Amino acid sequence: MEHAPILVQRISLAGGRRVVIRIRGVDTVLGVAFSDADLIEFLRRIEIPDPDELVLGDSEVIAWQGGRPHQYE
């Protein structure tokens, strides 16, 4: 699902995954997540409702590129 508004990119060589959100056609990097807790915190900071349910519930608004979802190394 490449067109989800939240994109968790493939794992970098140094570990972690860049998290990007698309709002009104503009991509913004939220940071590099090294765990689901990091991803939840990024979403909490931008006031996404129920970020823990969004991440842990495998919502379709999150697209995971390369590797398995919830894998950071």
C-alpha positions in Angstrom: 0.0 0.0 0.0 2.2 2.8 -1.3 -0.5 5.5 -1.0 -1.1 5.4 2.7 -0.7 8.8 4.5 1.9 7.3 6.9 4.9 5.6 5.3 7.4 3.6 7.4 10.3 3.2 5.0 12.7 0.3 4.6 15.2 -0.5 7.3 18.4 1.6 6.9 21.9 0.2 7.1 22.3 1.8 10.5 19.0 0.3 11.7 15.7 2.1 12.2 13.1 3.2 9.7 12.3 6.7 8.5 8.7 7.7 9.2 7.0 10.0 6.7 3.5 11.5 6.8 1.7 12.9 3.7 -0.6 15.8 4.5 -2.3 17.6 1.6 0.2 16.2 -0.8 3.2 17.3 1.1 5.6 14.7 2.6 7.1 15.5 6.0 9.7 13.3 7.8 8.7 12.7 11.4 12.0 11.0 12.4 13.7 7.6 12.4 11.9 5.0 14.5 13.8 2.2 16.1 10.7 0.6 17.6 6.9 0.7 17.6 7.2 2.9 20.7 9.1 5.5 18.6 6.6 5.4 15.9 3.7 5.8 18.4 5.5 8.8 19.9 6.0 10.5 16.5 2.3 10.2 15.8 1.4 11.4 19.3 3.5 14.5 18.9 1.5 15.5 15.8 -1.8 14.8 17.6 -2.9 11.7 15.7 -5.8 10.2 17.7 -5.1 6.8 19.4 -1.6 6.4 17.9 -1.0 3.2 19.8 -4.1 1.5 18.3 -3.1 2.8 14.9 0.4 1.2 15.0 -0.3 -1.9 17.0 -3.6 -2.6 15.3 -1.9 -2.7 11.8 -4.0 0.1 10.4 -4.2 0.4 6.6 -3.2 4.1 6.9 0.3 2.9 7.6 2.4 1.5 4.8 5.5 -0.6 5.6 8.1 -0.6 2.9 10.6 -3.4 2.7 10.9 -6.0 5.5 8.1 -7.0 7.8 5.9 -4.6 9.7 7.1 -3.8 13.2 10.7 -4.9 12.3 13.4 -2.2 12.8 16.7 -4.0 12.5 
